[in-house]
Amino acid sequence: MRGRAVIGVFVLLAVAGVATAADQVVIENWKAYPLGTTGLPGDWKPQNWGTPHYENLKIVEDEGRRALYMKSANDSSTINKEIKGKVRLKDTPMLEWQWKSSVLPKGGNSCKKATDDQAGQIFLVWPRFPEAVRSRIIGYVWDTTQPVGTICKSEKTGTVTYVVVHSGPADLSKWVTEKRNVVEDFRKIYGEAPDDPSVLSLSIDSNDTNTSSEAMYGPIVFKKQ
């Protein structure tokens, strides 16, 4: 009997461990990379369009957080991470991340083609063929001028819809935690339930406003609601 009881305890612990693991999917915490690493980190891939300057990416420690520092000076840099098969929105619909903007592109406005620059940008991608015109992309942004809650389609590309989750300089140089229910956002934008996303991207730009921008990204996770 005692042996069965012990086995039962181990089974319960194992089940609890699985449940806990399923409560959160860590996309990135930057801890796998040595401090001071520059350029593309690990399994992140470049988005080779625009005017990328990946030498301006750096792994840093800031206020006790491991983070990716990104800088833009009249240029645009985007990096992508494959998350297909890693995230099940049915189980973990909440996207949570920490970021810190220190320089916003002056006059940046996500909803206008001529000023479509943001210091903080995190994108989720649902590819559909042909990808250039049918993919669905939600971009959560820290906008310079548009108020929080603004949702607008990019005037540069019809595949991107912006959701302004932070705005203006009030929280500059402060770490901010953002939480978004991706399923709810997708339904609001596209009118239907989403499949699981395939790619998560981080971006920074200032090329349309001919200015500069700086931001850092901390941990990025998907969580249960």
PyMOL commands that set and color helices and strands:
alter all, ss='L'
color gray80, all
select helices_A, chain A and resi 2-22+54-56+113-115+131-134+182-190
alter helices_A, ss='H'
color red, helices_A
select strands_A, chain A and resi 24-28+45-46+58-62+65-73+76-82+94-103+120-126+136-143+151-153+160-167+176-181+199-205+212-223
alter strands_A, ss='S'
color yellow, strands_A
deselect
rebuild
show_as cartoon
